[in-house]
Amino acid sequence: MNPDLDLRLQSMLKALSDVILPAIPAEQSLARDQTKLVMGHLTVLAAHWKHALNYELDSLSLACGLAEELTGMGLERALHDELSAAVARAKALDRSDYGAVSVAHRTLQQVIARVIAGDDSCAPMSAALKTAVLRYSTIRATRERIWHRGAGLDPDTAKLPPIASLFEIQGNPGTVY
């Protein structure tokens, strides 16, 4: 029998909490803290793994939407072309390959960051760019708060919906614009 991922994660957590942590002497505070950190990460991974591909696809889709909006803002030609190419690659990738989706998302985020940073001048950000970035950032921040709710760091964790709600709200997880 091959145990599924949930059972494997539960087994690791149980071993850490019931055997390893109690065996670490109290004066070994760093080792105890690191064990608890690993337990926390495993707990978060247990909540995330089933949704990871859809989350990454939706994050990529959101970034594609911002990128397409930015391409219409009179960017320098080379940056416009790079942004357009990154969106095209994102739309053409194998949507079942988590690694490819993640790389495409990171690549697109890097190009978007260069657009937002602007050139070397001290010119202020245009109102249209500011509005687009703030709208995107608000949506992204809300999604990330929900995604990381299991870490217990959000002051309003109890008010956040479950992770699965991220995909119910969207209606069609992983849609790339």
Disulfide bonds with the S-S distance in Angstrom:
none
